[in-house]
């Protein structure tokens, strides 16, 4: 591959977004777009900078991230524990799995009216919704990850004297890990979606509060900053999950930078 | 190469000790000898299907026995019974006089057809699997050197070739200094050249360490190259018990080699 072509392949994916932003800026300056519909990109950048400089943004981002990850820890932890249980023990699957499958078919957002009745509009409601949202991707992938561990490897390990916790830690868990991480990545994406909706119900702080507040005053630039922040946080979570995959699955041929044979 | 017509395994062993071969001397120096094996009326059924019936077999300590037969004849099941991976439906199985029933022992190790290395452990850690002692890393390195892969200790199994993986699997079995090594068609998936290399390696390590070896294979030439005795299993029963009294290392060009191979192969093909 020539150097020019390699360079072109690096930059080409950015051409369309840049063109759109340029067109948008042009339309705003020319007065074809009302700031009530869409503020000019430059104004969004300025708003971003003002909010960042005042420390207001950091505070909202910290609140939202705290909510997102406490929900993720609660729902994800529970999902991991239950997935390991039903994946490893037949009786636990018989006892729990059909119930969980029923609950799975209820969209978490359909529960909002009930959640408001149960928890009010406090932190509890947001925690519950995020936990529920991240639960199923992790639960299902953990369950199938455990079930999918090569029985030949388990048989080999048993015949080499491994049993109980040693067998679980050295063979079953690492064998299920690639699938579990697929669930984690999926959950991290879903976590932000649920949080956005939960924060728009009502909040006293957080990115959702910031955007809803800005909407009241027709500050479209701040609304766009909020949207941008969600996008960046979502991307950051995905990158973190990818990093985890690359470290934990470095033995996996699919995650190795180069395979020499 | 001479075909020695000695039928008793004890005499065969004495004949070997007489020639001043270095590996044989080392073999006598080892404290742990091979495990003797006695199967009496051993049978295994999976539901309605009788896979093995009424198997009587005695294997002397240190003997190399090959089990051949068509696919589905029950030869792998026999090995899995001895390994403790399956429980017999009838009969008894005794290792060194102790009756065994569906339990794995730490002086019995299995090598499977696929290497079954844990892909998330580096080669050295794969070999140390199940070793409890503090010198496990050193022993793993020693075993890896024995199979000629000392420089691959820190590699992931995914980057090894099929033959290298089986070498690692062999090292993993031998690091436990087993008294009985069970080989379930371990070379079946390898190319012809790698297979001959691995056969030589297995034979050398067997002569050096003196364990009892039980090899399941569909390759009669491999059985003749390695075994003191070839057992043919047909329809779940022993159909032939052929002694191979060729001096080691054996040459495939030897007429006596070809004769035994021909005899066993003809008997295998007679059926079905």
Interface residues (C-beta under 8 A of the other chain):
Chain A: X152 X153 X155 X156 X157 X158 X159 X160 X161 X162 X170 X171 X174 X175 X177 X250 X251 X252 X253 X256 X259 X260 X261
Chain B: X83 X84 X85 X104 X106 X109 X110 X112 X114 X116 X118 X119 X120 X121 X122 X129 X130 X156 X157 X158 X159 X161 X172 X176
